[in-house]
Amino acid sequence: MTSIQALLVEIVITFILLFVVISVATDPRVDEGVAPIAVGFAVACAVFIGGPISGGAANPARALGPEIVSGSFTGAWIYIVGPLIGAVAAAFLYDGFIAQAGPPGDE
């Protein structure tokens, strides 16, 4: 596994996780009962997809904690840069497209 592949995986899983969180937990158009199930499913997907490849952190704090304890920071940049890029991309995509849309059936 190369560093670039691990970085790309961290970007994608963070993007998916944050996009789901923003979409279901903050949008008033979404039913309240949907958020826990959708976020839990997104976390599970992130772990199942990213776990074998990069460790599936999707969160710098989750990745840096074990690195601080072990004293090994060889891949720390992957777990900082990847989630930042994924999170910013998800926020911009949501704000630019989804937040501007009206409720279904409202044309």
LINCORDA-V271552 format. One record per pair of residues at least 4 apart in sequence whose ideal C-beta (glycine too) atoms are under 6 Angstrom apart, sorted by the first residue. I is the first residue (numbers start at 1). J is the second residue. D is the distance in Angstrom with one decimal. If there is no record, write none. Layout:
[[I;J;D] [I;J;D]]
//
This chain:
[[1;5;5.5] [1;6;5.8] [6;54;3.8] [6;78;5.1] [7;78;5.1] [7;82;4.9] [9;50;5.0] [9;53;4.7] [9;54;4.5] [10;14;6.0] [10;54;5.5] [10;78;6.0] [10;82;2.8] [10;83;5.9] [11;82;4.8] [11;85;5.0] [11;86;4.3] [13;46;4.0] [13;50;4.4] [13;58;4.7] [14;18;6.0] [14;58;4.7] [14;83;4.2] [14;86;3.1] [14;87;5.6] [15;19;5.9] [15;86;3.9] [15;89;5.4] [15;90;4.7] [16;42;5.9] [17;42;4.9] [17;46;5.2] [17;58;5.1] [18;87;4.8] [18;90;4.1] [19;90;4.1] [20;38;5.4] [20;42;4.0] [21;25;5.2] [21;39;5.7] [22;26;5.5] [22;94;4.7] [23;27;5.8] [24;30;4.9] [24;34;5.3] [24;35;4.4] [24;38;4.5] [25;35;4.6] [29;103;5.3] [30;34;5.5] [34;38;5.5] [35;39;5.9] [36;40;6.0] [45;49;5.8] [46;50;5.5] [46;56;5.6] [46;58;4.7] [47;51;4.9] [47;56;4.5] [50;54;5.2] [50;56;3.3] [51;56;3.9] [57;62;4.9] [57;63;3.6] [57;79;5.1] [60;64;5.6] [60;79;5.4] [60;80;5.1] [60;83;5.4] [63;79;3.4] [64;68;6.0] [67;72;6.0] [67;73;5.4] [67;76;5.7] [77;81;5.5] [78;82;5.5] [83;87;5.8] [92;96;5.7] [94;98;4.8] [94;99;5.9] [95;99;5.2] [102;106;3.9]]
//
